Amino acid sequence: MVLSSITAALGLQGWFGGSTGPTTSSANEKGMATNSDDGPQLEAFSDAAFENVLKQMKSPDLTGFDLFADTRGVQVYRRMKGDSGLYEYKVIGVQSGVDARTCARVNVDLDYRKKWDKYVNQLHKLKEYSSGLQVIYWQVAYPFPMTNRDYFFYRRTREMTFTTEAGRQQPAWVTIGETAPADPVLCPETKALRCDEYQQTMAITGDDAGTGSRLFLHCFDNPKGSIPTWLINYFASSGVSSYLDSVKKAVQDYKD
């Protein structure tokens, strides 16, 4: 999740159109082993769900969303999710100088993420099915004296075809993540607070100039406990810029 912690800067978890349909390929981690079965059949990972993410990237539905932050060509919107008292976020924009294909590879390379993402405390792929569906454990480092949060979730990334507003077809990489059911054997409880409400969709494709990445992210999670106002204010004022700089450097430094 390349902006998979636009929400981590907040103490949440995460990054970060019309489609002609998914290709048979996947944007997978380097060196991942797979199991022989396809894994659970989940509606959140259906063909229609992946196609909807591309539609959202082309024409995002921002009904009820307010602009939360705007920096470096990236806009962050938020909306209260039902009566949960928590916000869901949509992130839309372009990162110049960030190659889309490399960005997509960085997004799924868990070992590399441990090296550049300061919000990662622990990050492991626990299992992968032959369909490309992964089971992942992620512990997010929170500022002292707050307690770390951890996530146990499904994730799948697919390479698809995106049709731009000008009618040009180009590759896009779509990632969907969703909380997995509790499994005390595969993922025992830790001292971190377990976040058991988590959903994220993300798409990356090339920008119009062909030199940057166009992105779309929609995410929600319940980090439990209260998030201090100072942390939210930091995110709005400088956290997004700082994180985007980290992502850009990680992509530029990436060795395939």
N, C-alpha and C positions, 0 to 999 in steps of 0.2 A: 504494500500500500504506500505508494510514494508520498501521498500527503497523509499517510496514515499516521500521521499525528499532526495534521493541522489541528486535530482535536487533542493531541497530546500536549500541545502548548497550553491548552486550556485544562489539561488534566482529563481530557476525553480521549478516545483512541482513534488511526487512519490515513491521507493521500496514498494520497496524493498525499437526432437525425434519421433520417431514413437509412435503412441498412438493406443490403442485398442478401443478408443472412450470414451466419457464421461459417468460417472455413473449417476444415477438419483439423487444422493445426492448433496448438496451444502455446502460449508463452509460458514455459515452465522454468523452474529453478534449474541451475546447473547440477548435474549429477544426482537427480532425484530418482529413487527407486519407486516402483509402483506395485500395488497388489493386483491380484488377478481379477477381482470382482469390480463392478462399476460403483459400488457404494450405494448409499441411500438415494432414492429418487425424490428430490425436493423441489417444490414449485419455485422457490426462490432462485434456483439455478436452471430453470427451463430455458428453451430457445427464446420464448417470448420475453422472458425477463432480460436476457442479454440484449435482444433487439430494442427493448424499451430504453435501456441505458443510452444506446446510440441516438435514439430519438430525442432523449432529454438533452444530450450534448448539443444537438443541432438546434433544438427549440425548448429550452428549459421552462418548466412550469414553476413560476415564482409566486403563485397565488398565496397571499398571506405572509410571504417572506419579507423581511426588512433587511436593508443593507447593514452589515455589521462591521466590515472592514474592506478597504479598497487600497491595494498597494501593488506596485510592480506589474500592473496588467492583470491582476487577479482580484476578483471580488468574492467576498464571503457573505452569504445571506443566512439568516436564521429565522425560525418560526417555532412558536410554542407547539409542542406535539400533544394534541388532545388536552386532557386534564392532568398530564404527567408532571407538570411544573418544570419540564426540561425542554431544551431546544433541540430541534433537528437542524442540520446545516446543509447548504448547497454551496459549492465552491466552483466558480466558473472563470476561465481566463486563458491566457497564453503566457508561457515562459519562453522568452527569446533566448536563443543560443543554447537551447536544451534539445538535443536530438530525440525525436519521439521514440524511435525503436530502442535506443539505448536507455531512455527513461523507463520504458516498459520492462526492459530486462532488469534494471536496477530495482524496480518495484517488486519483482518476485524473487530476487536473490537474497534469501534470508541471511546467509552467512555474511554477505557484504554489508547488509543493513546494520549488523551488530557493530561494524567498524565506524560507521559515519553518523548514525542516529543516536544522539545523546540521551534520548528518552527511552531507549531499549535497555531493560535490565536483564531479561531473559527472552529468548525467541527460538522456538524449535518447531520443526515440522514433525509431528508425531506419527502421521500416517498419510499415505496417498493411494487413492483408488485408480483403477485403469482409466476411468473417465476423466481424470485430471483433478477431481475433487480432493482437496487436501484437508487435513485436520491439523490445526496449528495452536500452539500455546504461546502467548505473548504477555510478558509482564512489563508494564509501563512504569518508568521511574518518575515519581512525583517529588516536587521540592520538599525538603525538610521543613517542618516536622510531619508533613502529610504522609499517609500510608500509601504504598504502591498499589496499583490496580492490576489485575490480570484478566486475561481473556482466553477462552477456550472456544474455538470457532471453526466453521467450515470456510474454505476459500477456493474459488476456481477462477482461472484466467483463461480467456479465449481470444485468439486473433480473429478479427472480423474485417468486413469491408465497410468503410464509411463513405457516403456520398456527400460531398461538400455542397454548399449553397450554389456554387458555380457548376455543379453537375460532375465534378471530377471524383473518381473513385480512388481511394487510398486505404492502406491498412490502418486499423485501429485495434487497440488492446483494451479489453473490457474485463474488469475484475469485480466479482461479487463476493461479499463476506457476510456471514450470519452466525449467530451464537449456535453452538452445538449442544445437544443435551448433556447433562452432567454425566461424567464417567469417572468414578473414583479410582478405577484401575489405570486407565490411560492418562488421566489428568487429575491427580489427587489435589485436595485443597492445600493452599499454602498460607503464609502469614499475610499475603497481599489480599486486598478486598476483591472478591470475584465479581466481575461485571457480567451478569447473565442476561442483559438486554443489549444487543449490539447488532446493527445492520449497516452495511456500507455497499454502495455501488460506485464504480469509478471507470472512466474511459479516458484514454490517451490517444491522440492522433497528431499528425503533423499540422503546423499552422499554414496559413496561406502562402507565406514566403518560402516555406520548405526548409527553414533553418531553426525552427523552434517547436515547442509542444503545445498543443491545445488540449485543455483538460476539463473534465467535469467530474465532480464528486458530490454524492449525496450520502450523508451519514447521520446516524443517531446512536447514542449509547447512554446508558444510565451508570455513571461512575460511582454512584452511591455516596452518601455523605454530602457535605456542602463544599462547594468550590469557592475559595475566598475571592472577594471582589477585586483585590489587588492583582490576582492571577488573571482574571478575566480582562481587566484593564490593560495589563501587560500584553496579552494576546492581541487585543484590538489595536494597540498603539505601535508595538514593534515586534511582537512574536511572529506574525505572519511573514514579515520581511526577513527576519533572521532565519526562519525555517526554509523559506524559498531559496535563500542563499546557500543553505546547507544542501538542499536537493540539487541545485545547479552544480555545485562543486562535486558532489557525489557522482553525478552523471558524467561530468567532464573527466574525472579521475578513474572512471570505471574501466577495467581491463577485462575483456571477454575471455 
